[in-house]
Amino acid sequence: MALLGLMGGTFDPVHFGHLRLATEALEAFGLDAVRWIPSGQPGHRDTPTTIALHRVEMVRLAITGEPRFTLDLAETRTSEPTFTINTLKRLRAELGNDRPLVMILGMDSFLSLPTWRSWTELFDLAHFAVGERPGFELSTQTMVSGLALEFARRSATPEAARGAAAGAIMSFPMTLLDISATELRARISRGASIRYLLPESVLAYIGAHRLYR
């Protein structure tokens, strides 16, 4: 059964940190593809600075050239707040209950999981692949009690993903790229360079449309 990775986020803007996270998960777990899912109005964070049309186009430019990366626009076509639980239910309705799905997260996002809507139900719908920062392994000592319990129950090796459709928590080493979209927006607003922090095609698009100024 083809193993599908999922990369969700506002991507405001998309940068090399996002791209390396997806690429290294692709390699670590032998994913057949990664579906990028830009959010329209995320339910658990502030409204994105840039409209969905621009954020989608920047992701499209960034993933061009990697045939295993695809773009899912469903979240940007609704005015309703979007939550990961609803995204996964939509994908299950589309793809069925047997296909292994792998949510790809950085460590910080994973540690915040208990703040997400219906977070314990997410494990019934997908596996979780967590990129570990160099020198920082996932540990129950860094997790709130509820997440620590789930991690202890569900921690598994990458091979576990193909044996079930959902339910495992797996980690993989992540190249440290301390790039944040928040900092990129701040640098643009004060006229500082963001070259070499994101793809040249995305940099050109931001300049052409005068985004974040």
C-alpha positions in Angstrom: 0.0 0.0 0.0 1.5 3.4 -1.1 2.7 5.4 1.9 1.5 9.0 1.7 3.1 11.8 3.7 1.1 14.9 4.6 2.6 18.4 5.1 0.1 21.0 6.4 0.7 24.6 7.3 0.1 28.2 6.4 3.4 28.4 4.4 3.5 32.1 4.9 6.0 31.9 3.2 7.2 28.4 2.4 11.0 28.1 3.0 13.9 25.7 3.0 13.0 24.4 6.5 9.7 23.1 5.2 11.2 21.6 2.2 14.0 19.8 4.1 11.5 18.5 6.6 9.4 17.0 3.8 12.4 15.7 1.9 14.1 14.1 4.9 10.8 12.4 6.0 10.4 11.2 2.4 13.8 9.5 2.6 13.6 8.3 6.2 10.3 6.4 5.8 10.4 5.6 2.1 7.3 7.6 1.4 5.8 7.2 -2.0 4.6 10.9 -2.1 4.1 13.9 0.1 0.9 15.9 -0.2 1.3 19.6 0.7 -1.9 21.1 2.2 -1.8 24.9 2.6 -4.4 26.0 5.1 -7.0 28.6 4.3 -8.0 29.9 7.8 -6.2 27.7 10.4 -8.5 27.1 13.4 -5.8 27.1 16.1 -3.6 30.1 15.1 -3.8 33.7 13.8 -5.1 34.5 10.3 -2.2 34.2 7.8 -0.6 37.5 6.7 -1.0 36.7 3.0 -4.1 35.5 1.2 -4.3 31.9 0.2 -3.8 32.6 -3.5 -0.3 33.8 -2.9 0.6 31.2 -0.4 -0.6 28.4 -2.7 1.4 29.8 -5.6 4.6 30.0 -3.5 4.2 26.4 -2.5 3.6 25.4 -6.1 6.8 27.2 -7.2 8.8 25.6 -4.3 7.8 22.0 -5.0 8.2 22.2 -8.7 10.8 19.7 -9.9 10.1 17.0 -7.2 7.5 14.7 -8.8 6.8 13.0 -5.4 5.5 16.3 -4.0 1.8 17.2 -4.8 -0.5 20.1 -3.9 -3.9 19.8 -2.2 -6.0 23.0 -2.4 -9.1 21.9 -0.6 -8.3 23.8 2.6 -7.9 27.1 0.8 -11.3 26.7 -0.9 -13.4 27.2 2.2 -14.0 30.2 4.4 -14.5 28.0 7.5 -11.6 27.6 10.0 -9.7 24.4 9.2 -8.5 21.9 11.8 -6.2 18.9 11.3 -8.9 16.5 12.5 -11.2 17.6 9.7 -8.4 17.4 7.2 -7.6 13.8 8.1 -11.3 12.9 8.0 -11.6 14.4 4.5 -8.6 12.4 3.3 -9.9 9.2 4.8 -13.2 9.8 2.9 -11.2 10.3 -0.3 -8.5 7.6 0.1 -10.2 5.0 2.3 -9.4 3.7 5.7 -6.6 1.2 4.8 -4.0 3.5 3.2 -1.2 4.5 5.5 -1.1 8.3 6.1 1.9 10.0 7.7 1.6 13.5 9.2 5.0 15.2 9.0 5.8 17.5 11.9 8.7 19.4 13.3 9.4 18.7 17.0 7.9 22.0 18.2 4.7 21.3 16.4 4.5 17.8 17.8 5.0 19.0 21.4 2.1 21.4 21.0 -0.2 18.6 19.8 -2.4 18.6 23.0 -3.5 22.1 22.1 -5.0 20.8 18.8 -8.7 20.0 18.4 -9.6 16.4 19.2 -5.9 15.6 19.3 -6.1 12.1 20.6 -8.4 11.1 17.7 -5.7 12.1 15.2 -3.8 8.8 16.0 -6.8 6.9 14.7 -6.4 8.6 11.3 -2.7 8.8 10.7 0.8 8.0 11.8 3.0 10.8 13.0 6.6 11.4 11.7 8.5 13.9 13.9 11.7 15.5 12.8 14.2 15.7 15.7 16.6 18.6 16.0 20.3 17.7 16.3 21.1 16.9 19.9 17.4 16.8 20.9 15.7 13.4 20.8 12.0 13.0 21.5 11.6 12.2 25.2 8.6 11.9 27.6 10.5 14.4 29.9 9.8 17.2 27.4 6.1 16.3 26.9 2.9 17.1 28.9 1.6 14.1 30.6 -1.1 13.2 28.0 1.2 13.4 25.1 3.9 11.5 27.0 1.4 8.6 27.6 0.5 8.5 23.9 4.2 8.6 22.9 5.0 5.7 25.3 2.2 3.7 23.8 2.7 4.5 20.2 6.5 5.0 19.6 7.5 2.7 16.7 10.1 2.2 14.1 9.7 3.5 10.5 8.8 0.0 9.3 5.7 0.1 11.4 4.1 2.6 9.1 3.5 0.1 6.3 2.0 -2.4 8.6 -1.0 -0.3 9.6 -2.9 2.7 8.4 -2.4 4.9 11.4 -1.5 5.0 15.1 2.4 5.1 15.2 4.7 7.9 16.4 8.0 7.7 14.6 11.0 10.1 14.8 13.8 10.8 12.3 16.9 13.0 12.4 16.4 16.4 10.9 19.1 18.7 9.5 19.0 21.9 11.6 17.7 24.8 9.6 16.6 27.5 12.1 14.4 29.3 9.6 11.0 30.6 10.6 8.3 32.2 8.4 7.8 34.8 11.2 11.4 35.9 11.0 11.3 35.9 7.2 8.3 38.3 7.2 10.1 40.5 9.7 13.2 40.7 7.7 11.3 41.6 4.5 9.4 44.3 6.4 12.6 46.0 7.5 14.3 45.6 4.1 16.8 42.9 5.1 17.8 40.1 2.7 16.1 36.7 2.8 18.1 35.2 0.0 19.3 31.6 0.6 16.6 31.0 3.1 14.0 30.0 0.6 13.9 29.0 -3.1 14.8 31.7 -5.7 11.5 31.2 -7.4 9.6 32.0 -4.2 11.9 35.0 -3.5 11.2 36.3 -7.0 7.4 35.9 -6.5 7.5 37.7 -3.1 9.4 40.6 -4.8 7.1 40.7 -7.9 3.9 40.9 -5.7 5.5 43.1 -3.0 4.4 40.7 -0.2 5.1 41.3 3.5 6.1 44.9 2.9 
